[in-house]
Amino acid sequence: MDIAYFKTFARYNRWANERLYAACAKLAPDEYAKPRASFFGSIKGTLNHIMVGDRAWLDRLEGATVSVKTYDEILYDDLPSLTRARAAEDARIIRLIDDLGPDELGCTLYYTTMAGDRAETPTSLVLAHIFNHQTHHRGQAHDQLSQTSVPPPPLDLAIFLREKPKEKA
């Protein structure tokens, strides 16, 4: 895989998050936090989990101490705070990928899991996992949003590719 692939996904990721968060902003706070049949228990729990995953992987890729402790950690109790943090994290993802050289995609990331186990994964597959993880859980939040009065937005990559502004590409 070449770096252009990941640059596209970094920008698609930001676009999809912006659309989903804008829809969620139309919810009353109790609807956002309402318990729902889902792995992370609510839209709030699901969106926080995506942030936890991103923070863990980006910290590892940047050689920093992982700043999150558990996969179900609620980092931000309210949606406006999480929305601001999500925008910053999406910018962090874009910066990290834009700064990668082609040789770095072929490197191996050595890290410690949250369970304390040593692990290693090719950097290209770590990046693929970050985007796959987001898409997977964003789909769960999208489904939970469909259980409210707010219509979930289309998030397909094909739509992004047709709509993307030149400056965001």
C-alpha positions as MATLAB code, in Angstrom:
seq = 'MDIAYFKTFARYNRWANERLYAACAKLAPDEYAKPRASFFGSIKGTLNHIMVGDRAWLDRLEGATVSVKTYDEILYDDLPSLTRARAAEDARIIRLIDDLGPDELGCTLYYTTMAGDRAETPTSLVLAHIFNHQTHHRGQAHDQLSQTSVPPPPLDLAIFLREKPKEKA';
ca = [
       0.000    0.000    0.000;
       1.214    3.475   -0.689;
       0.895    6.557    1.470;
      -1.745    8.128   -0.828;
      -4.179    5.395    0.213;
      -3.811    6.314    3.888;
      -3.934   10.059    3.158;
      -7.296    9.532    1.468;
      -8.611    7.500    4.389;
      -7.415   10.079    6.919;
      -9.423   12.746    5.151;
     -12.432   10.478    4.619;
     -12.304    9.639    8.315;
     -12.457   13.335    9.261;
     -15.331   13.936    6.798;
     -17.366   10.983    8.132;
     -16.786   12.026   11.727;
     -17.847   15.609   10.992;
     -21.085   14.371    9.417;
     -21.886   11.900   12.194;
     -21.093   14.351   14.990;
     -23.188   17.081   13.316;
     -26.151   14.694   13.293;
     -25.549   13.680   16.915;
     -25.451   17.369   17.896;
     -29.166   17.511   17.031;
     -29.912   15.050   19.840;
     -30.934   16.124   23.313;
     -28.198   15.221   25.842;
     -30.365   12.459   27.363;
     -30.868   10.870   23.903;
     -27.117   11.020   23.246;
     -26.412    9.204   26.520;
     -29.495    6.938   26.474;
     -28.690    3.275   27.079;
     -29.066    1.273   23.875;
     -28.504   -2.338   22.919;
     -24.913   -2.009   21.747;
     -21.440   -3.088   22.737;
     -20.570    0.246   24.378;
     -24.091    0.885   25.668;
     -24.933    4.236   24.049;
     -23.975    6.650   21.308;
     -21.868    8.439   23.932;
     -20.071    5.218   24.891;
     -19.487    4.226   21.276;
     -18.056    7.589   20.196;
     -15.832    7.692   23.279;
     -14.580    4.182   22.484;
     -13.522    5.281   19.002;
     -11.549    8.117   20.602;
      -9.931    5.697   23.073;
      -8.806    3.429   20.242;
      -7.385    6.316   18.247;
      -5.518    7.720   21.229;
      -3.981    4.354   22.085;
      -2.760    3.691   18.545;
      -1.573    7.226   17.835;
       0.301    7.348   21.141;
       2.023    4.088   20.188;
       2.859    5.311   16.688;
       4.281    8.538   18.114;
       6.335    6.664   20.727;
       4.402    8.204   23.634;
       3.011    6.561   26.736;
      -0.530    5.402   26.015;
      -2.786    8.004   27.603;
      -5.924    5.849   27.934;
      -6.439    3.040   30.409;
      -9.468    0.985   29.310;
     -11.348    0.455   26.060;
     -14.655    1.561   27.607;
     -13.280    4.727   29.192;
     -15.537    7.784   28.923;
     -13.056   10.516   28.069;
     -15.680   13.214   27.469;
     -19.042   13.210   29.212;
     -20.695   15.735   26.906;
     -20.876   15.797   23.110;
     -19.530   19.352   22.588;
     -16.297   18.470   24.425;
     -15.989   15.179   22.555;
     -16.649   16.958   19.247;
     -13.778   19.399   19.845;
     -11.485   16.529   20.872;
     -12.557   14.489   17.829;
     -11.648   17.353   15.487;
      -8.233   17.633   17.144;
      -7.691   13.868   16.950;
      -8.667   13.784   13.281;
      -6.152   16.575   12.626;
      -3.566   14.540   14.547;
      -4.251   11.501   12.341;
      -3.876   13.579    9.180;
      -0.620   15.158   10.412;
       0.843   11.793   11.400;
       0.070   10.245    8.019;
       1.148   13.313    6.044;
       4.500   13.199    7.866;
       5.112    9.485    7.179;
       7.695    8.568    4.621;
       7.076    5.651    2.245;
       9.716    3.548    4.023;
       7.918    3.949    7.354;
       4.890    2.019    6.069;
       7.127   -1.046    5.816;
       8.352   -0.757    9.415;
       7.089   -2.774   12.345;
       5.522   -1.133   15.389;
       6.591   -2.728   18.671;
       4.239   -1.891   21.546;
       2.569   -3.018   24.738;
      -1.155   -3.812   24.683;
      -3.521   -2.443   27.318;
      -3.416   -5.919   28.874;
       0.359   -5.490   29.280;
       1.428   -7.947   26.586;
       4.242   -7.189   24.145;
       3.141   -7.131   20.519;
       4.299   -6.138   17.066;
       2.364   -5.183   13.952;
       3.449   -3.751   10.597;
       2.814    0.007   10.571;
       0.724   -0.235    7.395;
      -1.607   -2.698    9.135;
      -1.810   -0.511   12.252;
      -2.992    2.346   10.050;
      -5.449    0.058    8.261;
      -6.748   -1.075   11.653;
      -7.250    2.503   12.860;
      -9.523    3.257    9.917;
     -11.259   -0.124    9.983;
     -11.900    0.260   13.726;
     -13.382    3.714   13.254;
     -15.596    2.589   10.374;
     -16.821   -0.424   12.337;
     -17.804    1.531   15.444;
     -18.996    4.583   13.512;
     -21.432    2.153   11.858;
     -22.658    1.095   15.298;
     -23.183    4.745   16.309;
     -24.922    5.322   12.963;
     -27.301    2.446   13.728;
     -27.968    3.794   17.223;
     -28.670    7.224   15.726;
     -31.245    5.591   13.418;
     -33.147    4.629   16.597;
     -33.739    8.336   17.307;
     -35.691   11.060   15.529;
     -32.471   12.321   13.897;
     -31.783   10.742   10.508;
     -28.263    9.342   10.247;
     -26.192   10.891    7.454;
     -24.760    8.918    4.527;
     -21.133    8.066    5.336;
     -20.057    6.000    2.326;
     -16.532    6.452    1.028;
     -17.925    6.734   -2.523;
     -19.949    9.799   -1.476;
     -16.868   11.369    0.096;
     -14.879   10.782   -3.078;
     -17.568   12.497   -5.153;
     -18.077   15.398   -2.703;
     -14.627   16.019   -1.242;
     -13.459   19.611   -1.540;
     -10.089   19.996   -3.213;
      -8.497   21.529   -0.098;
      -9.525   18.543    2.030;
      -8.386   15.894   -0.458;
];
